[in-house]
């Protein structure tokens, strides 16, 4: 599943911090790699919206987050060590 693969790529971005905000009413998860994002461009692929500041990925918006979370395998600490 594309979304599951994308979540694994978050770990490879090298970000020291991640900020997560969930809007339960809209069922949207906001993942930020920079605060504030100050995005200058966004690109949508399926249920994912990638936010860029110039060429740097600064955040991802995940639409239908609860539905997607039921479709992906749980993350374990050993997953963080895979390359």
N, CA, C and O atoms as CSV, one atom per row, in Angstrom:
chain,resi,resn,atom,element,x,y,z
A,1,UNK,N,N,0.843,-1.187,0.000
A,1,UNK,CA,C,0.000,0.000,0.000
A,1,UNK,C,C,0.882,1.243,0.000
A,1,UNK,O,O,1.837,1.313,0.774
A,2,UNK,N,N,0.596,2.192,-0.821
A,2,UNK,CA,C,1.427,3.377,-0.978
A,2,UNK,C,C,1.566,4.165,0.325
A,2,UNK,O,O,2.659,4.633,0.645
A,3,UNK,N,N,0.484,4.318,1.074
A,3,UNK,CA,C,0.540,5.087,2.318
A,3,UNK,C,C,1.435,4.405,3.331
A,3,UNK,O,O,2.185,5.079,4.036
A,4,UNK,N,N,1.376,3.089,3.424
A,4,UNK,CA,C,2.232,2.354,4.336
A,4,UNK,C,C,3.703,2.527,3.989
A,4,UNK,O,O,4.539,2.687,4.878
A,5,UNK,N,N,4.014,2.497,2.721
A,5,UNK,CA,C,5.390,2.713,2.282
A,5,UNK,C,C,5.833,4.133,2.596
A,5,UNK,O,O,6.979,4.358,2.987
A,6,UNK,N,N,4.934,5.085,2.427
A,6,UNK,CA,C,5.267,6.477,2.703
A,6,UNK,C,C,5.598,6.674,4.170
A,6,UNK,O,O,6.535,7.401,4.499
A,7,UNK,N,N,4.842,6.036,5.060
A,7,UNK,CA,C,5.122,6.195,6.484
A,7,UNK,C,C,6.505,5.677,6.829
A,7,UNK,O,O,7.161,6.233,7.710
A,8,UNK,N,N,6.964,4.638,6.167
A,8,UNK,CA,C,8.317,4.126,6.396
A,8,UNK,C,C,9.356,5.139,5.941
A,8,UNK,O,O,10.433,5.223,6.531
A,9,UNK,N,N,9.056,5.900,4.917
A,9,UNK,CA,C,9.992,6.917,4.425
A,9,UNK,C,C,10.163,8.061,5.413
A,9,UNK,O,O,11.200,8.724,5.400
A,10,UNK,N,N,9.173,8.313,6.274
A,10,UNK,CA,C,9.312,9.359,7.297
A,10,UNK,C,C,10.552,9.109,8.140
A,10,UNK,O,O,11.252,10.042,8.536
A,11,UNK,N,N,10.810,7.841,8.405
A,11,UNK,CA,C,11.951,7.488,9.250
A,11,UNK,C,C,13.280,7.763,8.565
A,11,UNK,O,O,14.294,7.969,9.232
A,12,UNK,N,N,13.281,7.766,7.253
A,12,UNK,CA,C,14.513,7.957,6.497
A,12,UNK,C,C,14.812,9.423,6.193
A,12,UNK,O,O,15.844,9.725,5.594
A,13,UNK,N,N,13.939,10.327,6.590
A,13,UNK,CA,C,14.121,11.738,6.270
A,13,UNK,C,C,15.225,12.385,7.096
A,13,UNK,O,O,15.739,13.440,6.724
A,14,UNK,N,N,15.589,11.772,8.201
A,14,UNK,CA,C,16.635,12.328,9.034
A,14,UNK,C,C,16.172,13.460,9.928
A,14,UNK,O,O,16.997,14.156,10.521
A,15,UNK,N,N,14.881,13.656,10.035
A,15,UNK,CA,C,14.361,14.716,10.900
A,15,UNK,C,C,14.595,14.343,12.359
A,15,UNK,O,O,14.365,13.203,12.764
A,16,UNK,N,N,15.051,15.304,13.133
A,16,UNK,CA,C,15.287,15.079,14.560
A,16,UNK,C,C,13.981,15.085,15.344
A,16,UNK,O,O,13.872,14.435,16.384
A,17,UNK,N,N,12.991,15.819,14.843
A,17,UNK,CA,C,11.703,15.933,15.522
A,17,UNK,C,C,10.574,15.831,14.510
A,17,UNK,O,O,10.715,16.207,13.346
A,18,UNK,N,N,9.456,15.313,14.987
A,18,UNK,CA,C,8.221,15.285,14.212
A,18,UNK,C,C,7.129,15.866,15.088
A,18,UNK,O,O,7.090,15.612,16.291
A,19,UNK,N,N,6.254,16.634,14.496
A,19,UNK,CA,C,5.084,17.150,15.199
A,19,UNK,C,C,3.861,16.526,14.546
A,19,UNK,O,O,3.719,16.562,13.324
A,20,UNK,N,N,2.982,15.959,15.352
A,20,UNK,CA,C,1.766,15.332,14.857
A,20,UNK,C,C,0.565,16.059,15.428
A,20,UNK,O,O,0.494,16.315,16.630
A,21,UNK,N,N,-0.367,16.386,14.568
A,21,UNK,CA,C,-1.624,17.002,14.976
A,21,UNK,C,C,-2.737,16.236,14.278
A,21,UNK,O,O,-2.694,16.033,13.064
A,22,UNK,N,N,-3.732,15.811,15.049
A,22,UNK,CA,C,-4.842,15.057,14.481
A,22,UNK,C,C,-6.138,15.830,14.670
A,22,UNK,O,O,-6.463,16.254,15.779
A,23,UNK,N,N,-6.871,16.010,13.587
A,23,UNK,CA,C,-8.186,16.641,13.618
A,23,UNK,C,C,-9.219,15.515,13.510
A,23,UNK,O,O,-9.482,14.999,12.424
A,24,UNK,N,N,-9.795,15.145,14.652
A,24,UNK,CA,C,-10.715,14.006,14.688
A,24,UNK,C,C,-11.962,14.250,13.844
A,24,UNK,O,O,-12.433,13.347,13.154
A,25,UNK,N,N,-12.496,15.467,13.897
A,25,UNK,CA,C,-13.712,15.774,13.138
A,25,UNK,C,C,-13.483,15.618,11.631
A,25,UNK,O,O,-14.339,15.080,10.928
A,26,UNK,N,N,-12.351,16.079,11.141
A,26,UNK,CA,C,-12.039,15.996,9.710
A,26,UNK,C,C,-11.342,14.686,9.354
A,26,UNK,O,O,-11.227,14.348,8.176
A,27,UNK,N,N,-10.872,13.940,10.368
A,27,UNK,CA,C,-10.108,12.699,10.192
A,27,UNK,C,C,-8.859,12.948,9.335
A,27,UNK,O,O,-8.600,12.265,8.344
A,28,UNK,N,N,-8.107,13.952,9.768
A,28,UNK,CA,C,-6.890,14.356,9.055
A,28,UNK,C,C,-5.726,14.374,10.037
A,28,UNK,O,O,-5.834,14.925,11.132
A,29,UNK,N,N,-4.613,13.767,9.635
A,29,UNK,CA,C,-3.393,13.785,10.429
A,29,UNK,C,C,-2.394,14.702,9.740
A,29,UNK,O,O,-2.120,14.561,8.548
A,30,UNK,N,N,-1.856,15.641,10.506
A,30,UNK,CA,C,-0.855,16.575,9.996
A,30,UNK,C,C,0.495,16.189,10.584
A,30,UNK,O,O,0.653,16.135,11.804
A,31,UNK,N,N,1.458,15.922,9.727
A,31,UNK,CA,C,2.814,15.570,10.148
A,31,UNK,C,C,3.728,16.708,9.699
A,31,UNK,O,O,3.792,17.036,8.514
A,32,UNK,N,N,4.429,17.304,10.657
A,32,UNK,CA,C,5.328,18.419,10.339
A,32,UNK,C,C,6.757,18.027,10.678
A,32,UNK,O,O,7.019,17.446,11.731
A,33,UNK,N,N,7.678,18.350,9.777
A,33,UNK,CA,C,9.104,18.114,9.991
A,33,UNK,C,C,9.811,19.406,10.379
A,33,UNK,O,O,10.950,19.387,10.844
A,34,UNK,N,N,9.135,20.511,10.187
A,34,UNK,CA,C,9.638,21.838,10.563
A,34,UNK,C,C,8.485,22.603,11.191
A,34,UNK,O,O,7.334,22.451,10.782
A,35,UNK,N,N,8.794,23.421,12.178
A,35,UNK,CA,C,7.790,24.293,12.779
A,35,UNK,C,C,8.340,25.694,12.814
A,35,UNK,O,O,9.411,25.897,13.385
A,36,UNK,N,N,7.684,26.660,12.247
A,36,UNK,CA,C,6.517,26.517,11.383
A,36,UNK,C,C,6.921,25.979,10.009
A,36,UNK,O,O,8.073,26.108,9.597
A,37,UNK,N,N,5.971,25.383,9.314
A,37,UNK,CA,C,6.267,24.789,8.008
A,37,UNK,C,C,6.641,25.838,6.968
A,37,UNK,O,O,7.615,25.669,6.235
A,38,UNK,N,N,5.877,26.908,6.904
A,38,UNK,CA,C,6.075,27.940,5.880
A,38,UNK,C,C,6.231,27.326,4.482
A,38,UNK,O,O,7.153,27.662,3.739
A,39,UNK,N,N,5.318,26.429,4.150
A,39,UNK,CA,C,5.358,25.742,2.859
A,39,UNK,C,C,5.135,26.727,1.718
A,39,UNK,O,O,4.325,27.649,1.820
A,40,UNK,N,N,5.864,26.514,0.641
A,40,UNK,CA,C,5.724,27.336,-0.553
A,40,UNK,C,C,5.049,26.571,-1.695
A,40,UNK,O,O,4.682,27.160,-2.712
A,41,UNK,N,N,4.886,25.240,-1.517
A,41,UNK,CA,C,4.280,24.417,-2.558
A,41,UNK,C,C,3.681,23.173,-1.911
A,41,UNK,O,O,4.167,22.711,-0.879
A,42,UNK,N,N,2.640,22.638,-2.512
A,42,UNK,CA,C,2.023,21.400,-2.047
A,42,UNK,C,C,1.698,20.535,-3.247
A,42,UNK,O,O,1.350,21.034,-4.318
A,43,UNK,N,N,1.817,19.222,-3.053
A,43,UNK,CA,C,1.484,18.259,-4.109
A,43,UNK,C,C,0.638,17.158,-3.503
A,43,UNK,O,O,0.966,16.630,-2.441
A,44,UNK,N,N,-0.450,16.810,-4.173
A,44,UNK,CA,C,-1.354,15.781,-3.665
A,44,UNK,C,C,-1.177,14.499,-4.453
A,44,UNK,O,O,-1.133,14.506,-5.683
A,45,UNK,N,N,-1.075,13.388,-3.716
A,45,UNK,CA,C,-1.025,12.051,-4.311
A,45,UNK,C,C,-1.966,11.177,-3.502
A,45,UNK,O,O,-1.649,10.798,-2.375
A,46,UNK,N,N,-3.109,10.858,-4.062
A,46,UNK,CA,C,-4.096,10.056,-3.334
A,46,UNK,C,C,-4.559,10.781,-2.088
A,46,UNK,O,O,-5.047,11.909,-2.157
A,47,UNK,N,N,-4.403,10.126,-0.948
A,47,UNK,CA,C,-4.832,10.705,0.328
A,47,UNK,C,C,-3.714,11.467,1.029
A,47,UNK,O,O,-3.851,11.826,2.199
A,48,UNK,N,N,-2.627,11.715,0.339
A,48,UNK,CA,C,-1.483,12.403,0.930
A,48,UNK,C,C,-1.249,13.739,0.250
A,48,UNK,O,O,-1.297,13.843,-0.976
A,49,UNK,N,N,-0.993,14.765,1.062
A,49,UNK,CA,C,-0.619,16.074,0.536
A,49,UNK,C,C,0.763,16.386,1.084
A,49,UNK,O,O,0.943,16.519,2.294
A,50,UNK,N,N,1.740,16.503,0.189
A,50,UNK,CA,C,3.120,16.792,0.572
A,50,UNK,C,C,3.329,18.298,0.534
A,50,UNK,O,O,2.968,18.954,-0.443
A,51,UNK,N,N,3.910,18.844,1.589
A,51,UNK,CA,C,4.146,20.282,1.700
A,51,UNK,C,C,5.648,20.547,1.631
A,51,UNK,O,O,6.431,19.935,2.357
A,52,UNK,N,N,6.037,21.461,0.753
A,52,UNK,CA,C,7.449,21.773,0.526
A,52,UNK,C,C,7.732,23.240,0.786
A,52,UNK,O,O,6.902,24.107,0.516
A,53,UNK,N,N,8.902,23.499,1.308
A,53,UNK,CA,C,9.465,24.848,1.348
A,53,UNK,C,C,10.622,24.794,0.371
A,53,UNK,O,O,11.667,24.208,0.652
A,54,UNK,N,N,10.421,25.408,-0.772
A,54,UNK,CA,C,11.337,25.261,-1.901
A,54,UNK,C,C,11.411,23.775,-2.238
A,54,UNK,O,O,10.383,23.204,-2.601
A,55,UNK,N,N,12.565,23.113,-2.141
A,55,UNK,CA,C,12.674,21.686,-2.468
A,55,UNK,C,C,12.618,20.792,-1.238
A,55,UNK,O,O,12.617,19.568,-1.373
A,56,UNK,N,N,12.571,21.372,-0.039
A,56,UNK,CA,C,12.601,20.595,1.202
A,56,UNK,C,C,11.195,20.182,1.627
A,56,UNK,O,O,10.298,21.020,1.715
A,57,UNK,N,N,11.005,18.892,1.892
A,57,UNK,CA,C,9.730,18.402,2.415
A,57,UNK,C,C,9.602,18.842,3.867
A,57,UNK,O,O,10.422,18.462,4.703
A,58,UNK,N,N,8.581,19.639,4.176
A,58,UNK,CA,C,8.413,20.166,5.531
A,58,UNK,C,C,7.186,19.597,6.238
A,58,UNK,O,O,7.007,19.821,7.435
A,59,UNK,N,N,6.336,18.861,5.513
A,59,UNK,CA,C,5.168,18.279,6.147
A,59,UNK,C,C,4.351,17.440,5.199
A,59,UNK,O,O,4.493,17.515,3.978
A,60,UNK,N,N,3.481,16.629,5.799
A,60,UNK,CA,C,2.565,15.780,5.037
A,60,UNK,C,C,1.208,15.830,5.733
A,60,UNK,O,O,1.124,15.727,6.957
A,61,UNK,N,N,0.165,15.985,4.953
A,61,UNK,CA,C,-1.200,15.900,5.445
A,61,UNK,C,C,-1.760,14.566,4.984
A,61,UNK,O,O,-1.694,14.236,3.800
A,62,UNK,N,N,-2.316,13.789,5.925
A,62,UNK,CA,C,-2.862,12.475,5.605
A,62,UNK,C,C,-4.376,12.538,5.776
A,62,UNK,O,O,-4.883,12.644,6.893
A,63,UNK,N,N,-5.091,12.472,4.649
A,63,UNK,CA,C,-6.555,12.499,4.653
A,63,UNK,C,C,-7.083,11.107,5.001
A,63,UNK,O,O,-6.416,10.113,4.714
A,64,UNK,N,N,-8.262,11.016,5.610
A,64,UNK,CA,C,-8.874,9.736,5.988
A,64,UNK,C,C,-7.920,8.926,6.862
A,64,UNK,O,O,-7.758,7.722,6.660
A,65,UNK,N,N,-7.298,9.581,7.821
A,65,UNK,CA,C,-6.224,8.987,8.615
A,65,UNK,C,C,-6.657,7.739,9.386
A,65,UNK,O,O,-5.908,6.762,9.428
A,66,UNK,N,N,-7.836,7.744,9.993
A,66,UNK,CA,C,-8.237,6.569,10.775
A,66,UNK,C,C,-8.485,5.366,9.876
A,66,UNK,O,O,-8.178,4.237,10.259
A,67,UNK,N,N,-9.028,5.588,8.701
A,67,UNK,CA,C,-9.247,4.502,7.748
A,67,UNK,C,C,-7.912,3.923,7.298
A,67,UNK,O,O,-7.748,2.705,7.224
A,68,UNK,N,N,-6.972,4.790,7.002
A,68,UNK,CA,C,-5.660,4.352,6.548
A,68,UNK,C,C,-4.925,3.607,7.652
A,68,UNK,O,O,-4.258,2.608,7.383
A,69,UNK,N,N,-5.036,4.078,8.888
A,69,UNK,CA,C,-4.317,3.435,9.987
A,69,UNK,C,C,-4.798,2.001,10.205
A,69,UNK,O,O,-4.025,1.171,10.684
A,70,UNK,N,N,-6.024,1.691,9.874
A,70,UNK,CA,C,-6.536,0.321,10.002
A,70,UNK,C,C,-5.981,-0.585,8.909
A,70,UNK,O,O,-6.032,-1.808,9.043
A,71,UNK,N,N,-5.448,-0.008,7.825
A,71,UNK,CA,C,-4.990,-0.786,6.687
A,71,UNK,C,C,-3.489,-1.076,6.710
A,71,UNK,O,O,-3.012,-1.889,5.918
A,72,UNK,N,N,-2.743,-0.430,7.596
A,72,UNK,CA,C,-1.294,-0.637,7.612
A,72,UNK,C,C,-0.887,-1.466,8.824
A,72,UNK,O,O,-1.578,-1.491,9.842
A,73,UNK,N,N,0.241,-2.139,8.690
A,73,UNK,CA,C,0.753,-2.960,9.777
A,73,UNK,C,C,1.257,-2.066,10.898
A,73,UNK,O,O,1.750,-0.966,10.646
A,74,UNK,N,N,1.134,-2.536,12.138
A,74,UNK,CA,C,1.647,-1.750,13.268
A,74,UNK,C,C,3.152,-1.548,13.153
A,74,UNK,O,O,3.870,-2.414,12.653
A,75,UNK,N,N,3.613,-0.409,13.617
A,75,UNK,CA,C,5.031,-0.061,13.617
A,75,UNK,C,C,5.665,-0.627,14.879
A,75,UNK,O,O,5.095,-0.520,15.965
A,76,UNK,N,N,6.841,-1.229,14.742
A,76,UNK,CA,C,7.573,-1.723,15.904
A,76,UNK,C,C,8.925,-1.048,15.959
A,76,UNK,O,O,9.374,-0.462,14.974
A,77,UNK,N,N,9.578,-1.128,17.114
A,77,UNK,CA,C,10.887,-0.480,17.278
A,77,UNK,C,C,11.924,-1.083,16.346
A,77,UNK,O,O,12.878,-0.399,15.976
A,78,UNK,N,N,11.767,-2.352,15.953
A,78,UNK,CA,C,12.732,-2.950,15.032
A,78,UNK,C,C,12.603,-2.380,13.623
A,78,UNK,O,O,13.554,-2.433,12.843
A,79,UNK,N,N,11.423,-1.830,13.288
A,79,UNK,CA,C,11.235,-1.208,11.978
A,79,UNK,C,C,12.136,0.012,11.810
A,79,UNK,O,O,12.557,0.314,10.693
A,80,UNK,N,N,12.433,0.708,12.886
A,80,UNK,CA,C,13.253,1.914,12.825
A,80,UNK,C,C,14.687,1.602,12.421
A,80,UNK,O,O,15.401,2.490,11.955
A,81,UNK,N,N,15.113,0.375,12.587
A,81,UNK,CA,C,16.496,0.007,12.280
A,81,UNK,C,C,16.646,-0.595,10.882
A,81,UNK,O,O,17.762,-0.889,10.455
A,82,UNK,N,N,15.560,-0.778,10.182
A,82,UNK,CA,C,15.620,-1.307,8.819
A,82,UNK,C,C,16.011,-0.210,7.856
A,82,UNK,O,O,15.689,0.958,8.074
A,83,UNK,N,N,16.697,-0.573,6.801
A,83,UNK,CA,C,17.077,0.416,5.775
A,83,UNK,C,C,16.493,0.051,4.448
A,83,UNK,O,O,16.702,0.762,3.465
